[in-house]
Amino acid sequence: MLPNPLKQKLKNGELVLGPFINCADAAFMEISGHAGFYIAAIDLERGPLETCFL
């Protein structure tokens, strides 16, 4: 099994940052991964969902 870099950072007490994404388009998750984030949360509670889809 491959080591999980997020779990390793948390075990070592390192700071892990990630964005809250308020759009359901998968491209935003891909972009956050390519930007170097280890984690991202989708939050669709506050905002119109219709404006997010292309």
N, C-alpha and C positions, 0 to 999 in steps of 0.2 A: 504494500500500500504506500502511495506517495505521501510525503509529509504535507500537512496543511499549513501554509505560511501564516494565515490569519490566527490560527490557534497557537502557533509558536510565538508570534508577536504578543498575544495576550498573556501567555504563560510567562514571557520575559518581562512583563510590565511595560511594554512599549505602547506608545500612543497610536491608536488606529482611528483614522478619520474617514468619513464617507458622506456622500450627499443624500439628502432627502429629495426624491424625485416625485413631482406631482403630475406626472404624465404617464399614460399607460403604453406609450410607444416603446418597443423593445430597443430602438436605436439609442435611446438615452442611457439604458443600462450598458450597452456595448461601449458607448463613449466614455462612461465613467470607469469601466474596466480598462480601456486603453489609456485613460488619463492617469492610471496608477492606483486607483482606489481599490481596497480589498473588500469593501462592503458598500452596499447602497440600499436604501429603504424606499419602497414605493408608498407614497402617502396620497391617496385619492380622496381624502375626507374634506379637504378645503379647496374647492375650485371646480369649475365646470369641466367635465370630462370631454365634451364635444370639441373644445378648442385644441385638444392635444393630438388628435388623429389627423394625419396628412392624406 
